[in-house]
Amino acid sequence: MTDASKFTMFENRLVKVFRHLQKTARRQNITCYRVYDDDIPEFPFSIEIYEEYVYVAEYHRKHNMEEEAHEQWLDDCMEVVAKVLQMPLENIFIKQRQRKENRQSQYEKLSFEKHEFTVHEAGLNFKVNLSDYLDTGLFLDHRITRGMVRAEAQDKQVLNLFCYTGSFSVYAAAGGARSVTSVDLSKTYLAWAEDNMRLNNFDMQAHHFVHADVLQYLDTLTPNSFDLVVVDPPTFSNSKRMKDFLDIQRDHVSLLNKVLAATKPGGIVYFSNNYRRFVLEQEQIQANSIKDITSQTLPFDFQQKMIRKCYKIVK
């Protein structure tokens, strides 16, 4: 197959999926969504729309191109993206990432352009940064899960562990939570979470932001303290700031039992992780019920990809 015919194939695929997803997004009043995810092996991209901008992640693969040839190939690809999505080239941001099954990369700062702006989801405001990190600040695959948290949060004491930029915290506050405690090891992302709360004009006195290693923090909690907990950890983390490293397959039973100890009887834990081979050791978890809600929490723009696991656990 010639290069020209490959680019035509890429363009045709992008036209097809964008036409379909754009209609669904408009119908659901969604302005940030994924339009392409590694659909064609020769074009290993994830492409997401954030209102007036496009974020492209190129998955790192052996492409056998010299650097200059690869740059030209990327430029040609972005011409196609700009044409199909009807976006100016200057509104497209591109990063290269390893295909790792974790979110540890979110702590790596790549540049200091600080192209930040506010996007909107379900009537709420979120700060995103398309230039400086591999991740934008808003994980689009958890759109439905965030809505579930919002629906459950009224008058609840909510705990958001591995909170990243606090999008679950914002949804919980919007749902009428009495208080939301957000915990993360990164001061940068905790500050971002606070920014997101302020963007939505919530009473900051009611909400708490804790800079801590989650595994150690859980040991300090009073039993039966929280009504609703969100746990969305990386698959693996060995930050120098942690006392021990985290391996979610190995450690999830211990982690969840500590979370459940801090949860009130009848309380709900939403647990998610993006290790694709993850197996929940259900019989060892001290809960009244555990429901796999993976499929029902995948939004329309992620239907073809089983990118993570998600569970609703009731104490």
C-alpha positions as CSV (number, residue, x, y, z in Angstrom):
1,M,0.0,0.0,0.0
2,T,1.4,3.4,-0.9
3,D,1.8,6.2,1.6
4,A,-0.9,8.2,-0.2
5,S,-3.4,5.4,0.0
6,K,-2.6,4.9,3.7
7,F,-3.3,8.6,4.4
8,T,-6.6,8.2,2.5
9,M,-7.5,5.3,4.7
10,F,-6.7,7.3,7.8
11,E,-8.7,10.2,6.6
12,N,-11.7,8.0,5.6
13,R,-11.6,6.3,9.0
14,L,-11.5,9.7,10.9
15,V,-14.3,11.1,8.8
16,K,-16.5,8.1,9.6
17,V,-15.9,8.0,13.3
18,F,-16.0,11.8,13.7
19,R,-19.3,12.1,11.9
20,H,-20.9,9.5,14.1
21,L,-19.4,10.7,17.4
22,Q,-20.0,14.3,16.8
23,K,-23.7,13.7,16.4
24,T,-23.9,11.8,19.7
25,A,-21.8,14.5,21.5
26,R,-24.1,17.2,20.2
27,R,-27.2,15.2,21.3
28,Q,-25.8,14.7,24.8
29,N,-24.4,18.3,25.0
30,I,-20.8,17.0,25.4
31,T,-18.0,19.2,24.3
32,C,-14.9,17.1,25.3
33,Y,-14.7,13.6,23.8
34,R,-12.4,11.1,22.1
35,V,-12.7,10.7,18.4
36,Y,-10.0,8.2,17.5
37,D,-8.0,5.6,19.5
38,D,-5.4,3.6,17.6
39,D,-8.1,2.5,15.1
40,I,-5.5,1.8,12.3
41,P,-2.1,0.3,13.3
42,E,-0.1,2.6,10.9
43,F,-1.6,5.6,12.7
44,P,-1.2,5.0,16.4
45,F,-2.9,8.0,17.9
46,S,-5.4,8.9,20.5
47,I,-7.3,12.0,19.3
48,E,-9.5,14.0,21.7
49,I,-11.5,17.2,21.2
50,Y,-11.6,19.7,24.0
51,E,-14.1,22.3,22.7
52,E,-12.0,24.6,20.4
53,Y,-8.8,22.5,20.6
54,V,-7.6,19.0,19.7
55,Y,-5.2,16.9,21.8
56,V,-3.3,14.1,20.0
57,A,-1.2,11.5,21.7
58,E,1.1,9.5,19.5
59,Y,1.7,6.0,21.0
60,H,5.4,5.2,20.8
61,R,6.1,2.4,18.4
62,K,9.0,1.3,16.2
63,H,8.3,3.1,12.9
64,N,11.7,2.7,11.2
65,M,11.7,6.4,10.1
66,E,14.5,8.8,10.5
67,E,13.7,11.7,12.8
68,E,13.2,14.2,9.9
69,A,11.0,11.7,8.0
70,H,8.9,11.1,11.1
71,E,8.4,14.8,11.7
72,Q,7.2,15.2,8.2
73,W,4.9,12.2,8.6
74,L,3.5,13.7,11.8
75,D,2.9,17.1,10.0
76,D,1.0,15.3,7.2
77,C,-1.1,13.4,9.8
78,M,-2.0,16.6,11.6
79,E,-3.0,18.2,8.2
80,V,-5.5,15.3,7.9
81,V,-6.7,15.8,11.5
82,A,-7.2,19.5,11.0
83,K,-9.1,19.0,7.8
84,V,-11.5,16.4,9.1
85,L,-12.1,18.0,12.5
86,Q,-12.3,21.4,11.0
87,M,-9.8,22.9,13.4
88,P,-6.9,25.2,12.7
89,L,-3.5,23.5,13.0
90,E,-2.4,25.9,15.7
91,N,-5.3,24.5,17.9
92,I,-3.8,21.0,17.7
93,F,-1.5,19.8,20.5
94,I,0.5,16.6,20.1
95,K,2.5,14.5,22.6
96,Q,4.3,11.2,22.3
97,R,3.6,8.6,25.0
98,Q,4.6,5.1,25.9
99,R,1.7,2.7,26.0
100,K,1.9,2.1,29.7
101,E,-1.1,0.7,31.7
102,N,-0.8,3.3,34.4
103,R,-1.2,7.0,35.1
104,Q,2.2,7.6,36.7
105,S,3.1,9.6,33.6
106,Q,0.7,12.3,34.8
107,Y,3.4,13.4,37.2
108,E,5.9,14.1,34.5
109,K,6.1,17.7,33.3
110,L,7.1,17.9,29.7
111,S,7.1,21.6,29.0
112,F,6.2,25.0,30.4
113,E,4.0,26.5,27.8
114,K,1.1,26.5,30.2
115,H,-1.7,26.4,27.6
116,E,-4.5,26.2,30.1
117,F,-8.2,27.0,29.6
118,T,-11.5,26.0,31.0
119,V,-13.8,23.4,29.5
120,H,-17.3,22.4,30.5
121,E,-18.9,19.1,31.4
122,A,-22.4,18.5,32.8
123,G,-22.7,22.2,33.7
124,L,-19.4,22.2,35.6
125,N,-16.1,23.8,34.8
126,F,-12.7,22.2,34.6
127,K,-9.2,23.5,33.9
128,V,-7.2,21.6,31.3
129,N,-3.7,21.9,30.1
130,L,-2.9,20.6,26.7
131,S,0.7,21.6,26.5
132,D,2.7,20.6,29.6
133,Y,1.8,17.1,30.6
134,L,1.0,13.8,28.9
135,D,-2.5,13.9,30.5
136,T,-4.8,16.9,30.1
137,G,-6.3,17.1,33.5
138,L,-9.6,15.5,32.7
139,F,-10.0,11.8,32.0
140,L,-12.8,11.6,29.6
141,D,-13.5,7.9,30.1
142,H,-14.9,8.5,33.6
143,R,-17.7,10.9,32.5
144,I,-20.5,8.5,33.4
145,T,-18.8,7.4,36.7
146,R,-18.5,11.0,37.7
147,G,-22.2,11.4,37.2
148,M,-22.9,8.4,39.4
149,V,-20.8,10.0,42.2
150,R,-22.8,13.2,41.8
151,A,-26.1,11.3,42.1
152,E,-25.0,9.6,45.3
153,A,-23.3,12.6,47.0
154,Q,-26.2,14.5,48.6
155,D,-25.3,15.2,52.3
156,K,-22.5,12.7,52.2
157,Q,-19.0,12.7,53.6
158,V,-16.9,12.0,50.5
159,L,-13.3,10.8,50.1
160,N,-11.5,11.0,46.8
161,L,-8.2,9.0,46.8
162,F,-5.5,9.4,44.2
163,C,-7.7,12.4,43.3
164,Y,-5.5,13.8,40.5
165,T,-7.1,17.1,39.5
166,G,-10.2,16.5,41.5
167,S,-12.9,16.0,38.8
168,F,-14.7,13.5,41.0
169,S,-14.5,15.9,43.9
170,V,-16.1,18.6,41.8
171,Y,-18.9,16.3,40.9
172,A,-19.4,15.2,44.5
173,A,-19.6,18.9,45.6
174,A,-22.1,19.6,42.8
175,G,-24.2,16.7,44.1
176,G,-24.5,18.3,47.5
177,A,-21.8,16.5,49.5
178,R,-21.5,17.8,53.0
179,S,-17.7,17.7,52.6
180,V,-15.2,16.3,50.1
181,T,-11.7,15.2,51.1
182,S,-9.3,14.9,48.2
183,V,-6.0,13.1,48.7
184,D,-3.0,12.9,46.3
185,L,0.8,12.7,46.5
186,S,1.3,15.5,44.0
187,K,1.1,19.1,45.3
188,T,0.8,20.2,41.7
189,Y,-2.4,18.2,41.1
190,L,-3.8,19.0,44.5
191,A,-3.5,22.7,43.7
192,W,-5.2,22.0,40.4
193,A,-8.0,20.2,42.2
194,E,-8.4,23.3,44.4
195,D,-8.5,25.5,41.2
196,N,-11.3,23.2,39.8
197,M,-13.3,23.6,43.0
198,R,-12.9,27.4,42.9
199,L,-13.9,27.5,39.2
200,N,-17.3,26.1,40.3
201,N,-17.7,28.5,43.2
202,F,-18.0,25.9,45.9
203,D,-17.5,26.8,49.6
204,M,-13.8,25.9,50.1
205,Q,-14.3,25.8,53.9
206,A,-16.3,22.6,53.4
207,H,-13.7,20.7,51.4
208,H,-10.2,19.4,52.3
209,F,-7.1,18.8,50.2
210,V,-4.6,16.4,51.7
211,H,-1.0,16.0,50.4
212,A,-0.2,12.4,51.4
213,D,0.7,8.9,50.2
214,V,-2.7,7.3,50.1
215,L,-1.4,4.0,51.5
216,Q,-0.1,5.7,54.6
217,Y,-3.0,8.1,54.9
218,L,-5.5,5.3,55.1
219,D,-3.8,4.0,58.3
220,T,-4.6,7.4,60.0
221,L,-8.4,7.4,59.3
222,T,-11.0,6.8,62.0
223,P,-13.2,3.8,61.2
224,N,-16.6,4.4,59.7
225,S,-15.8,8.0,58.7
226,F,-17.0,8.3,55.1
227,D,-20.3,7.6,53.2
228,L,-18.8,7.6,49.7
229,V,-15.3,6.9,48.5
230,V,-13.7,7.1,45.0
231,V,-10.5,5.1,44.5
232,D,-8.9,5.4,41.1
233,P,-5.2,4.4,41.5
234,P,-2.4,4.0,39.0
235,T,-1.6,0.4,38.0
236,F,1.9,0.8,39.4
237,S,3.6,3.7,41.3
238,N,7.1,3.8,42.8
239,S,7.4,7.5,43.5
240,K,10.3,8.5,45.7
241,R,7.8,10.2,48.0
242,M,6.0,6.9,48.8
243,K,7.1,4.7,51.7
244,D,6.4,1.6,49.5
245,F,5.6,1.1,45.9
246,L,2.1,0.3,44.7
247,D,1.2,-2.6,42.4
248,I,-2.6,-2.6,42.0
249,Q,-3.0,-6.3,41.2
250,R,-0.9,-7.3,44.2
251,D,-2.1,-4.6,46.6
252,H,-5.8,-4.1,45.8
253,V,-7.2,-6.4,48.5
254,S,-5.3,-4.6,51.2
255,L,-6.0,-1.2,49.8
256,L,-9.8,-1.8,49.5
257,N,-10.1,-3.4,52.9
258,K,-8.5,-0.3,54.4
259,V,-10.8,1.9,52.4
260,L,-13.8,-0.2,53.6
261,A,-12.7,0.1,57.2
262,A,-12.9,3.9,56.8
263,T,-16.4,3.6,55.2
264,K,-19.6,3.7,57.1
265,P,-21.8,0.6,57.0
266,G,-23.9,0.8,53.8
267,G,-21.4,3.2,52.3
268,I,-20.4,3.0,48.7
269,V,-16.9,2.7,47.2
270,Y,-16.3,3.3,43.5
271,F,-13.1,1.5,42.6
272,S,-11.4,1.8,39.1
273,N,-8.1,1.0,37.6
274,N,-6.8,0.7,34.1
275,Y,-4.7,-2.5,34.3
276,R,-6.3,-4.4,31.4
277,R,-5.5,-7.8,32.9
278,F,-6.7,-6.9,36.3
279,V,-8.5,-9.7,38.3
280,L,-10.5,-8.7,41.4
281,E,-10.0,-11.1,44.3
282,Q,-13.5,-10.6,45.4
283,E,-13.7,-13.3,48.1
284,Q,-11.0,-11.5,50.1
285,I,-12.7,-8.1,50.1
286,Q,-14.7,-7.4,53.2
287,A,-17.8,-6.0,51.5
288,N,-21.5,-6.7,51.4
289,S,-21.7,-6.5,47.6
290,I,-19.4,-6.0,44.7
291,K,-20.7,-5.2,41.2
292,D,-18.7,-4.9,38.1
293,I,-19.9,-1.7,36.4
294,T,-17.2,-1.5,33.7
295,S,-19.5,-1.7,30.7
296,Q,-22.2,0.6,32.0
297,T,-19.6,3.3,32.8
298,L,-17.9,3.4,29.4
299,P,-19.1,6.5,27.5
300,F,-20.1,6.5,23.8
301,D,-16.7,7.5,22.7
302,F,-15.0,4.6,24.5
303,Q,-17.4,1.8,23.6
304,Q,-14.9,-0.1,21.4
305,K,-12.1,-0.1,24.0
306,M,-12.0,-2.0,27.3
307,I,-9.6,0.6,28.7
308,R,-10.2,0.0,32.4
309,K,-12.2,-1.9,35.1
310,C,-14.7,-0.2,37.4
311,Y,-16.6,-1.6,40.4
312,K,-19.3,-0.4,42.8
313,I,-18.6,-1.8,46.2
314,V,-21.1,-1.6,49.1
315,K,-19.9,-2.1,52.7
